[in-house]
Amino acid sequence: MLNKRLRIMSKASWMYVSMLAAAGVAVCFSGRAAFAADKGAVEYGIVYEGSPGPGNGKHIVFVTGDEEYRSEESMPQLAKIAARRLGFKCTVLFAVNKKDGTIDPMTLDNIPGLEALDTADMMVMFLRFRRLPPRQMKHILDYINSGKPMISLRTNTHPFNYPQGHQFHEWHWQSNDGGFGGRVFGQTWINHHGDHYGTSTRAIVVPEQASHAVFRGVNKTFWCPSDVYGTLPLIGQCTTLVMGEVTEGKTPQGKPQKGKARMPLVWTKTYTGNGGRAARVLTTTMGHSSDLKSEDLRRLLINGCFWCMGLEDKIPAKANVDFVGEYNPSGIGGGKCKKGVKPSEHKM
């Protein structure tokens, strides 16, 4: 009798899936959950269920989509670390090609699955010059007005590029208040302070901030291959945690480049949206695909997730941020992403 009921339930479930398919809605199965993706998208993202750990019970959504710095490779790895090593449940969303469902950062107007933000505990953003449709943008705007915490990486100082006259033009990166990056995260795009491909970054913790929780287990000086962004003056009430020194060449031994002042590299900010609820924000302009090879940066970002959510008492003395599997990221460059990769290929 039980088997008969299960067969009936199974048949009913597949009839429902067939109805969705007939209506042109693609259904994606990831782990234990099933989600209806946007019309025309085959898959939308990947979900990593958290292992036992201090982050257990909290859900972080990573929103990726930049043409240059390979966030579509680095953020899945950071999410794997957060899930496997620290216990967070992590969802990673991608810019998805509408025709074949592959990850495609050159598709500027499609990041399906953003409804995951509606119930998320935290958002990590790494976007560049997106023009998302209203049905997708709504989830991001609802989130920033919720008072929930956020982390911003690299080009997320300029995540949106809506033209004059568009309903979301106020979020354009050249708006008077810095648009989305300036208003929410403390800065928009200014310039490459160093030589984009010829210099790198020495990260130097501000001495007065050395006891901040995000630096637990982090060296007070470390190196990353990305170049330093121009970031002064920061917008709003920001507290600089790390200064970036331009170093010659692409090795940790590079000398400071003459005539280049240090720039804020990591800072915190409080953002209060239309809902009147204040959110903790952490911003860094690091984010080159190989920056994540820095154990110090990985630990700073993981610690930042705890701090942003008000869980600083749960930050380990030295969080395990070892890579999960191999991490051999592609080089940076506009449009040089790997072709034909489905979100499901990032499974652990």
N, C-alpha and C positions, 0 to 999 in steps of 0.2 A: 504493500500500500504506500509505504514511504517512497519507494523508488518511483512509483507511478506519479506521486505528487511532485517529486523532483523533476521528472521528465516534463510535466505540464508547466512547472515554473520555468524550466530552461527554455521550453518552446516559446513561452510568453516573452521571456527576455530577448530572445533572438528576433521575435516578431517586432519588438520595440526598436531594436537596433536596425532592422531592415527598414522600418518606417523612417528612421532618421536618415539612413542612407538614401532612400528614395527621395527625401526632401532636399538632398544635396548637402547634408551635414556629415562631416567625417567624424568617426568615433575613434578615440585613441585610448588604448589600455596601457597603463604604466604602473607596474607593481601590482598593488591590490586595488587600485582605484581606476574607475573609468570616467572619462571626461568627454563632453561634446566640444570639438574644436571649431574654430571659425570656418565658415563655408569656404571650401577650396583648399584648406590645410589638411594634410594627412596626419601630422603629428605636431604637438606644440611644445613639448618640454620633457623634462625628466624629473622624477621624484626620488629622493634618497631618504629612506626611513632612518631615523636616528638610532644608533646603538645606545646601550646604557651609558650615561655620562652626565655631567653637570648641566648640559643644555637640554636634557630630555624634557619633552612637553612643550617646547617652543618651536615655532615654525618660521623659517627664514625663506623669503622669496628673492631670488637673484634675477634681475631684469637686465638682459644683455642685448647689445645691438650697436656695434661700432665697426666701421669699415677698415680700421687701421691697426688696432693694437691687440687683436685676437682675444677679446673678452669672451668669445664663444668657446675658447679653449681654456683660458685661465679660470673663469668663474665656475665651470663644472668641477675643476680640480679643488678649488677653495671650498665648494659646497661638499664635496666628498670628504674633505678633511673635517669640516664642521660636523658632518653627520657621523662618520665612522669613528673619529677620534674624540669628539666632544659631546655627541648625543643629540644634536639638533636635527629636526626634520628639515630637509632642504628641497625646495623646488627651484629648478633653473629654467627660465624662459628665454627663447631665442627669436631673432628676426628670422622668419620662415618664408621661403619661396612659396607663393600661392599655387603654383602649378604642380610642383612635385613634392612639397612637404620637406624639402631639405633645408638645413641651416644656411641662411644667405644674408649676411650683413649688408649686402648691397640693396636688399629689399627694405626701403625706408619706412614703409607704411603698414607693416604687419608684424605684431608681436602677439600672437594668439595665446590665450590662457591667462591673461592678466586678471581674470576674476579670482585667481588664487590670492591676490592681494586683499580681497574683501575679508578674509579670515586670518591673514598672516599676522605674526607678532613683530616682524621686522622686514624691511626692504633694503636690499643692496642693489644700487643702480650703477650701470656702466653703459651709457648710451652716447650717441653722437649724431646730431642733425637729423633726428627722426621727424616724421610727419604722420603720426598715428591717427586713424579715423576716430571720430567721437566715441564710438562704442568701446574702443580700447582705452583711449585717453581718460575716459571717465573713471576707470578703476584707479589710475595713478592719481588723479586729482582728489578723488574720495580718500585715498590713502594719506596724502600729505595733509589733508584737513582733519585726520583722525587723531592726531597727537601721538601716533606710533613712531618708533625710531627709524633712522635711515643712515646708511653709509653710501658715500659717493666716491667713485674712482675716476681718475684721469680726465677723459673727455666728457665726463658727465657734468663738467662745468658748463657745457653747451649741448645739452641733450636734444633740444627741439629747434626746428628751423621752419616755423610756420610763416607764410608770406603775409604781407600787408593785406588787411581786409579779412583774414581768416579769423574764425571765432576764437582760436587759441593763439592769436598773434602776440598777446601779452606775455606769453612764455618764450618768445623768440630770444635767442641769446644776445641780441643787440638792443633789447629793450632798455629804457632809461634806468631801470633798477636792476639790470643784469639778467632779466628774464628768469627762467626756472633756476638756472645755476646760481645766479646772484641772490635771488630772493630766498630760495630754500636752503642752498648749500654754502653761500658766502662768497662766491665768485663766479664770473663767467669767463669765457675765453678772452685772453689778452694777447699773448704771444708766446713763442718759444724764447725763453730768456737765454738759454744756451743754444748751441748749434744742434739742431734736431738729430742729426745722425752722427755728429762728431764729438759730442760731449756726453757725460753721464752725471749721476747725482750722488753726492755724499750727504746722507741724512744725519742731522745733528739734533739731538733732543735738547729742547730749551731747558737750561738748568733749573729754572724755577718750576718746571712742570715734571721734573724727573720722577716724582713720587706718584704721578697720575697712574690710575689702575691699568690703563692700556699698555703701560711699559713693563708690566710684570713679566720678567723673564726675557726682556728685550734689551739688547745692547744699546748703549747711549749714542753710539755712532755706527752706522752701517751703510752699505753701498748698493745702489741699483743702477742698471744700465740705461734707464730712461733719462731724458734730458729734463732740466728744470723748467717749469712753466713760470711766466710772469704772473704774479698773483696780487701785487699791491696796488691800491689799498684794498683790503678785504671789506666785504659789504656786510653791514649789520654788526651785531654784538658777537664777535668771534674771539676765540682764545687760541693762539698759535701754540702747538705742542712740539712741532718739529720744523726746523729750518732746512732748506735745501741749498747746498753749495755746489756750484757748477764745477765739475772736474774735467780736465782735458782727457780726451780719449775714452775708451770703453773698457777700462780695467779699474779695479779697486785702488790701484796704486797711483791713479792720475792726480796730478797737481791741481790745486785750485786755479781756475782760469782768472787771469788778471782783469780787473775792471768790472767784474760781475758780482754784484751784491747778493747776499743770501736772500732767498725768498721763502715765505711760508709754504711749507710742504704738506703738513698735516695740521688740521685745526678742528676745534669743536664749535658748535653753534646751537642755539635754541631757535627752532622755527615754530611759530604759532600761525596756523592756518585759519580759514574762515570759521572753523568750529570753535575757536578760542582755546584749544587744547595745545599745550606746549610739547614739542617733540625734541628729544636729544638727537643731534646730528653729528656725524664724523665725516670729514672730507679729506681726501688726499689726492694730489695730482700725480702720484705714481700710478703705474698701471701698464707699462710695457709688458708684452707677453712673457719676457724673461725676468721681470721684476719679482714674479712669484717664486723664483728660485731662491730668493733671499728668505732664509728662515726667520729673520727678524721681522720682515714685512708681513709674512704669513701670520706670525704670532701677534703682531700689532693689530692686524685686521680681525683675527679671531677674538682677541681680547676686546677689541672695539665692539664686536657684536654683543658680548656680555655687558659691557659698560653702557651701550646705547639702550639696552633693555632694562637697565637698573639692576643688573645681576653681578655687579663688580665683586661682591663677596664670594661668588662662585668661580672667579677666575683662578685657575691653578697657578701655583708658584712658577711653573714653567710648562705651559700647555704643550701637549704632544701635537705638533703640526707637521709630522712626517707625511710625505706624499702618499696617497693611496694609489697604488699601481705606478706606472711610469708617467712622468711628465716631461715631454719633449716638445715644447710649443713651436709652432710655425713662427717664422720671422714676421716682423711688422711690415706694414705697407698697405696703402689703399687698394682694396679689391683683391688682395693676395690670400684670401681665406681658402681653406680646403673645400673643394667642391664635392657635392654629392653626399654629404654627411647627414644622417638622420639624427634627431635628438636621442633616439633610443640607443645609438651607438656609444653614448656616454655612460651607459649603465655600469655599475661596479661589478 
